[in-house]
């Protein structure tokens, strides 16, 4: 995927400014997926070590 218009530098602004930018939904989805992954990973690790 090609990165246009300095996407990496706008990640913080996308979290604060939801002005109908399609990047905001992608950023929110990636944060949501990361949180789900962390919860699942922590649960699996606890089941292994307890």
mmCIF file as gemmi writes it, N, C-alpha and C atoms, coordinates in Angstrom:
data_model
loop_
_atom_site.group_PDB
_atom_site.id
_atom_site.type_symbol
_atom_site.label_atom_id
_atom_site.label_alt_id
_atom_site.label_comp_id
_atom_site.label_asym_id
_atom_site.label_entity_id
_atom_site.label_seq_id
_atom_site.pdbx_PDB_ins_code
_atom_site.Cartn_x
_atom_site.Cartn_y
_atom_site.Cartn_z
_atom_site.occupancy
_atom_site.B_iso_or_equiv
_atom_site.pdbx_formal_charge
_atom_site.auth_seq_id
_atom_site.auth_asym_id
_atom_site.pdbx_PDB_model_num
ATOM 1 N N . UNK Axp A 1 ? 0.847 -1.197 0 1 0 ? 1 A 1
ATOM 2 C CA . UNK Axp A 1 ? 0 0 0 1 0 ? 1 A 1
ATOM 3 C C . UNK Axp A 1 ? 0.875 1.236 0 1 0 ? 1 A 1
ATOM 4 N N . UNK Axp A 2 ? 0.566 2.156 -0.892 1 0 ? 2 A 1
ATOM 5 C CA . UNK Axp A 2 ? 1.379 3.37 -1.004 1 0 ? 2 A 1
ATOM 6 C C . UNK Axp A 2 ? 0.943 4.398 0.029 1 0 ? 2 A 1
ATOM 7 N N . UNK Axp A 3 ? 1.92 5.087 0.59 1 0 ? 3 A 1
ATOM 8 C CA . UNK Axp A 3 ? 1.623 6.096 1.606 1 0 ? 3 A 1
ATOM 9 C C . UNK Axp A 3 ? 1.629 7.466 0.952 1 0 ? 3 A 1
ATOM 10 N N . UNK Axp A 4 ? 0.485 8.125 0.973 1 0 ? 4 A 1
ATOM 11 C CA . UNK Axp A 4 ? 0.375 9.461 0.398 1 0 ? 4 A 1
ATOM 12 C C . UNK Axp A 4 ? 0.269 10.494 1.507 1 0 ? 4 A 1
ATOM 13 N N . UNK Axp A 5 ? 0.592 11.714 1.211 1 0 ? 5 A 1
ATOM 14 C CA . UNK Axp A 5 ? 0.407 12.888 2.047 1 0 ? 5 A 1
ATOM 15 C C . UNK Axp A 5 ? 0.829 12.687 3.51 1 0 ? 5 A 1
ATOM 16 N N . UNK Axp A 6 ? 2.032 12.169 3.73 1 0 ? 6 A 1
ATOM 17 C CA . UNK Axp A 6 ? 2.598 12.086 5.08 1 0 ? 6 A 1
ATOM 18 C C . UNK Axp A 6 ? 1.698 11.427 6.093 1 0 ? 6 A 1
ATOM 19 N N . UNK Axp A 7 ? 1.333 10.18 5.828 1 0 ? 7 A 1
ATOM 20 C CA . UNK Axp A 7 ? 0.335 9.527 6.669 1 0 ? 7 A 1
ATOM 21 C C . UNK Axp A 7 ? 0.845 9.285 8.091 1 0 ? 7 A 1
ATOM 22 N N . UNK Axp A 8 ? 2.12 8.865 8.212 1 0 ? 8 A 1
ATOM 23 C CA . UNK Axp A 8 ? 2.63 8.515 9.53 1 0 ? 8 A 1
ATOM 24 C C . UNK Axp A 8 ? 2.686 9.735 10.451 1 0 ? 8 A 1
ATOM 25 N N . UNK Axp A 9 ? 2.906 10.911 9.882 1 0 ? 9 A 1
ATOM 26 C CA . UNK Axp A 9 ? 2.982 12.106 10.72 1 0 ? 9 A 1
ATOM 27 C C . UNK Axp A 9 ? 1.598 12.589 11.137 1 0 ? 9 A 1
ATOM 28 N N . UNK Axp A 10 ? 0.547 12.044 10.528 1 0 ? 10 A 1
ATOM 29 C CA . UNK Axp A 10 ? -0.807 12.501 10.835 1 0 ? 10 A 1
ATOM 30 C C . UNK Axp A 10 ? -1.555 11.517 11.725 1 0 ? 10 A 1
ATOM 31 N N . UNK Axp A 11 ? -0.893 10.469 12.198 1 0 ? 11 A 1
ATOM 32 C CA . UNK Axp A 11 ? -1.606 9.474 13.009 1 0 ? 11 A 1
ATOM 33 C C . UNK Axp A 11 ? -2.15 10.101 14.294 1 0 ? 11 A 1
ATOM 34 N N . UNK Axp A 12 ? -1.343 10.93 14.974 1 0 ? 12 A 1
ATOM 35 C CA . UNK Axp A 12 ? -1.816 11.562 16.198 1 0 ? 12 A 1
ATOM 36 C C . UNK Axp A 12 ? -2.968 12.515 15.934 1 0 ? 12 A 1
ATOM 37 N N . UNK Axp A 13 ? -2.891 13.247 14.815 1 0 ? 13 A 1
ATOM 38 C CA . UNK Axp A 13 ? -3.962 14.186 14.485 1 0 ? 13 A 1
ATOM 39 C C . UNK Axp A 13 ? -5.242 13.434 14.144 1 0 ? 13 A 1
ATOM 40 N N . UNK Axp A 14 ? -5.112 12.257 13.521 1 0 ? 14 A 1
ATOM 41 C CA . UNK Axp A 14 ? -6.299 11.484 13.172 1 0 ? 14 A 1
ATOM 42 C C . UNK Axp A 14 ? -7.034 11.011 14.421 1 0 ? 14 A 1
ATOM 43 N N . UNK Axp A 15 ? -6.285 10.75 15.495 1 0 ? 15 A 1
ATOM 44 C CA . UNK Axp A 15 ? -6.942 10.294 16.717 1 0 ? 15 A 1
ATOM 45 C C . UNK Axp A 15 ? -7.766 11.412 17.343 1 0 ? 15 A 1
ATOM 46 N N . UNK Axp A 16 ? -7.349 12.657 17.153 1 0 ? 16 A 1
ATOM 47 C CA . UNK Axp A 16 ? -8.052 13.771 17.78 1 0 ? 16 A 1
ATOM 48 C C . UNK Axp A 16 ? -9.098 14.381 16.858 1 0 ? 16 A 1
ATOM 49 N N . UNK Axp A 17 ? -8.831 14.385 15.552 1 0 ? 17 A 1
ATOM 50 C CA . UNK Axp A 17 ? -9.705 15.086 14.606 1 0 ? 17 A 1
ATOM 51 C C . UNK Axp A 17 ? -10.425 14.084 13.719 1 0 ? 17 A 1
ATOM 52 N N . UNK Axp A 18 ? -11.722 13.882 13.965 1 0 ? 18 A 1
ATOM 53 C CA . UNK Axp A 18 ? -12.506 12.949 13.148 1 0 ? 18 A 1
ATOM 54 C C . UNK Axp A 18 ? -13.391 13.758 12.21 1 0 ? 18 A 1
ATOM 55 N N . UNK Axp A 19 ? -12.78 14.314 11.168 1 0 ? 19 A 1
ATOM 56 C CA . UNK Axp A 19 ? -13.52 15.182 10.248 1 0 ? 19 A 1
ATOM 57 C C . UNK Axp A 19 ? -13.873 14.428 8.973 1 0 ? 19 A 1
ATOM 58 N N . UNK Axp A 20 ? -14.395 13.213 9.115 1 0 ? 20 A 1
ATOM 59 C CA . UNK Axp A 20 ? -14.788 12.443 7.952 1 0 ? 20 A 1
ATOM 60 C C . UNK Axp A 20 ? -13.62 11.921 7.14 1 0 ? 20 A 1
ATOM 61 N N . UNK Axp A 21 ? -12.43 11.879 7.711 1 0 ? 21 A 1
ATOM 62 C CA . UNK Axp A 21 ? -11.268 11.359 7.007 1 0 ? 21 A 1
ATOM 63 C C . UNK Axp A 21 ? -11.316 9.832 7.023 1 0 ? 21 A 1
ATOM 64 N N . UNK Axp A 22 ? -11.133 9.173 5.896 1 0 ? 22 A 1
ATOM 65 C CA . UNK Axp A 22 ? -11.175 7.698 5.912 1 0 ? 22 A 1
ATOM 66 C C . UNK Axp A 22 ? -10.073 7.08 6.765 1 0 ? 22 A 1
ATOM 67 N N . UNK Axp A 23 ? -8.986 7.831 7.009 1 0 ? 23 A 1
ATOM 68 C CA . UNK Axp A 23 ? -7.915 7.301 7.848 1 0 ? 23 A 1
ATOM 69 C C . UNK Axp A 23 ? -8.35 7.144 9.298 1 0 ? 23 A 1
ATOM 70 N N . UNK Axp A 24 ? -9.343 7.911 9.75 1 0 ? 24 A 1
ATOM 71 C CA . UNK Axp A 24 ? -9.756 7.828 11.148 1 0 ? 24 A 1
ATOM 72 C C . UNK Axp A 24 ? -10.374 6.472 11.442 1 0 ? 24 A 1
ATOM 73 N N . UNK Axp A 25 ? -11.197 5.965 10.525 1 0 ? 25 A 1
ATOM 74 C CA . UNK Axp A 25 ? -11.816 4.665 10.76 1 0 ? 25 A 1
ATOM 75 C C . UNK Axp A 25 ? -10.763 3.562 10.741 1 0 ? 25 A 1
ATOM 76 N N . UNK Axp A 26 ? -9.762 3.695 9.856 1 0 ? 26 A 1
ATOM 77 C CA . UNK Axp A 26 ? -8.698 2.689 9.83 1 0 ? 26 A 1
ATOM 78 C C . UNK Axp A 26 ? -7.875 2.746 11.107 1 0 ? 26 A 1
ATOM 79 N N . UNK Axp A 27 ? -7.615 3.941 11.605 1 0 ? 27 A 1
ATOM 80 C CA . UNK Axp A 27 ? -6.847 4.069 12.841 1 0 ? 27 A 1
ATOM 81 C C . UNK Axp A 27 ? -7.63 3.507 14.02 1 0 ? 27 A 1
ATOM 82 N N . UNK Axp A 28 ? -8.919 3.818 14.092 1 0 ? 28 A 1
ATOM 83 C CA . UNK Axp A 28 ? -9.745 3.296 15.179 1 0 ? 28 A 1
ATOM 84 C C . UNK Axp A 28 ? -9.826 1.777 15.106 1 0 ? 28 A 1
ATOM 85 N N . UNK Axp A 29 ? -9.955 1.235 13.905 1 0 ? 29 A 1
ATOM 86 C CA . UNK Axp A 29 ? -10.038 -0.219 13.755 1 0 ? 29 A 1
ATOM 87 C C . UNK Axp A 29 ? -8.73 -0.879 14.167 1 0 ? 29 A 1
ATOM 88 N N . UNK Axp A 30 ? -7.599 -0.254 13.834 1 0 ? 30 A 1
ATOM 89 C CA . UNK Axp A 30 ? -6.316 -0.845 14.205 1 0 ? 30 A 1
ATOM 90 C C . UNK Axp A 30 ? -6.105 -0.793 15.716 1 0 ? 30 A 1
ATOM 91 N N . UNK Axp A 31 ? -6.508 0.309 16.366 1 0 ? 31 A 1
ATOM 92 C CA . UNK Axp A 31 ? -6.415 0.386 17.826 1 0 ? 31 A 1
ATOM 93 C C . UNK Axp A 31 ? -7.311 -0.66 18.478 1 0 ? 31 A 1
ATOM 94 N N . UNK Axp A 32 ? -8.539 -0.811 17.952 1 0 ? 32 A 1
ATOM 95 C CA . UNK Axp A 32 ? -9.472 -1.798 18.505 1 0 ? 32 A 1
ATOM 96 C C . UNK Axp A 32 ? -8.914 -3.21 18.351 1 0 ? 32 A 1
ATOM 97 N N . UNK Axp A 33 ? -8.37 -3.499 17.171 1 0 ? 33 A 1
ATOM 98 C CA . UNK Axp A 33 ? -7.79 -4.819 16.948 1 0 ? 33 A 1
ATOM 99 C C . UNK Axp A 33 ? -6.588 -5.074 17.848 1 0 ? 33 A 1
ATOM 100 N N . UNK Axp A 34 ? -5.781 -4.046 18.076 1 0 ? 34 A 1
ATOM 101 C CA . UNK Axp A 34 ? -4.62 -4.212 18.949 1 0 ? 34 A 1
ATOM 102 C C . UNK Axp A 34 ? -5.055 -4.495 20.384 1 0 ? 34 A 1
ATOM 103 N N . UNK Axp A 35 ? -6.101 -3.813 20.844 1 0 ? 35 A 1
ATOM 104 C CA . UNK Axp A 35 ? -6.602 -4.049 22.208 1 0 ? 35 A 1
ATOM 105 C C . UNK Axp A 35 ? -7.145 -5.468 22.337 1 0 ? 35 A 1
ATOM 106 N N . UNK Axp A 36 ? -7.898 -5.923 21.336 1 0 ? 36 A 1
ATOM 107 C CA . UNK Axp A 36 ? -8.423 -7.287 21.364 1 0 ? 36 A 1
ATOM 108 C C . UNK Axp A 36 ? -7.275 -8.289 21.396 1 0 ? 36 A 1
ATOM 109 N N . UNK Axp A 37 ? -6.247 -8.043 20.574 1 0 ? 37 A 1
ATOM 110 C CA . UNK Axp A 37 ? -5.112 -8.96 20.526 1 0 ? 37 A 1
ATOM 111 C C . UNK Axp A 37 ? -4.389 -9.012 21.871 1 0 ? 37 A 1
ATOM 112 N N . UNK Axp A 38 ? -4.219 -7.853 22.519 1 0 ? 38 A 1
ATOM 113 C CA . UNK Axp A 38 ? -3.536 -7.838 23.809 1 0 ? 38 A 1
ATOM 114 C C . UNK Axp A 38 ? -4.326 -8.61 24.854 1 0 ? 38 A 1
ATOM 115 N N . UNK Axp A 39 ? -5.654 -8.446 24.856 1 0 ? 39 A 1
ATOM 116 C CA . UNK Axp A 39 ? -6.481 -9.156 25.832 1 0 ? 39 A 1
ATOM 117 C C . UNK Axp A 39 ? -6.399 -10.663 25.599 1 0 ? 39 A 1
ATOM 118 N N . UNK Axp A 40 ? -6.494 -11.077 24.33 1 0 ? 40 A 1
ATOM 119 C CA . UNK Axp A 40 ? -6.432 -12.51 24.016 1 0 ? 40 A 1
ATOM 120 C C . UNK Axp A 40 ? -5.058 -13.075 24.361 1 0 ? 40 A 1
ATOM 121 N N . UNK Axp A 41 ? -4.001 -12.334 24.03 1 0 ? 41 A 1
ATOM 122 C CA . UNK Axp A 41 ? -2.649 -12.811 24.316 1 0 ? 41 A 1
ATOM 123 C C . UNK Axp A 41 ? -2.427 -12.939 25.821 1 0 ? 41 A 1
ATOM 124 N N . UNK Axp A 42 ? -2.915 -11.971 26.592 1 0 ? 42 A 1
ATOM 125 C CA . UNK Axp A 42 ? -2.755 -12.034 28.045 1 0 ? 42 A 1
ATOM 126 C C . UNK Axp A 42 ? -3.518 -13.224 28.615 1 0 ? 42 A 1
ATOM 127 N N . UNK Axp A 43 ? -4.716 -13.488 28.098 1 0 ? 43 A 1
ATOM 128 C CA . UNK Axp A 43 ? -5.497 -14.625 28.583 1 0 ? 43 A 1
ATOM 129 C C . UNK Axp A 43 ? -4.787 -15.939 28.278 1 0 ? 43 A 1
ATOM 130 N N . UNK Axp A 44 ? -4.23 -16.065 27.078 1 0 ? 44 A 1
ATOM 131 C CA . UNK Axp A 44 ? -3.525 -17.299 26.708 1 0 ? 44 A 1
ATOM 132 C C . UNK Axp A 44 ? -2.275 -17.474 27.568 1 0 ? 44 A 1
ATOM 133 N N . UNK Axp A 45 ? -1.547 -16.383 27.794 1 0 ? 45 A 1
ATOM 134 C CA . UNK Axp A 45 ? -0.34 -16.488 28.614 1 0 ? 45 A 1
ATOM 135 C C . UNK Axp A 45 ? -0.683 -16.879 30.047 1 0 ? 45 A 1
ATOM 136 N N . UNK Axp A 46 ? -1.776 -16.305 30.592 1 0 ? 46 A 1
ATOM 137 C CA . UNK Axp A 46 ? -2.168 -16.675 31.955 1 0 ? 46 A 1
ATOM 138 C C . UNK Axp A 46 ? -2.57 -18.141 32.02 1 0 ? 46 A 1
ATOM 139 N N . UNK Axp A 47 ? -3.242 -18.64 30.982 1 0 ? 47 A 1
ATOM 140 C CA . UNK Axp A 47 ? -3.653 -20.043 31.007 1 0 ? 47 A 1
ATOM 141 C C . UNK Axp A 47 ? -2.433 -20.962 30.938 1 0 ? 47 A 1
ATOM 142 N N . UNK Axp A 48 ? -1.366 -20.524 30.286 1 0 ? 48 A 1
ATOM 143 C CA . UNK Axp A 48 ? -0.159 -21.338 30.238 1 0 ? 48 A 1
ATOM 144 C C . UNK Axp A 48 ? 0.572 -21.335 31.575 1 0 ? 48 A 1
ATOM 145 N N . UNK Axp A 49 ? 0.682 -20.181 32.21 1 0 ? 49 A 1
ATOM 146 C CA . UNK Axp A 49 ? 1.55 -20.056 33.38 1 0 ? 49 A 1
ATOM 147 C C . UNK Axp A 49 ? 0.83 -20.211 34.705 1 0 ? 49 A 1
ATOM 148 N N . UNK Axp A 50 ? -0.475 -20.464 34.683 1 0 ? 50 A 1
ATOM 149 C CA . UNK Axp A 50 ? -1.183 -20.676 35.95 1 0 ? 50 A 1
ATOM 150 C C . UNK Axp A 50 ? -1.642 -22.12 36.057 1 0 ? 50 A 1
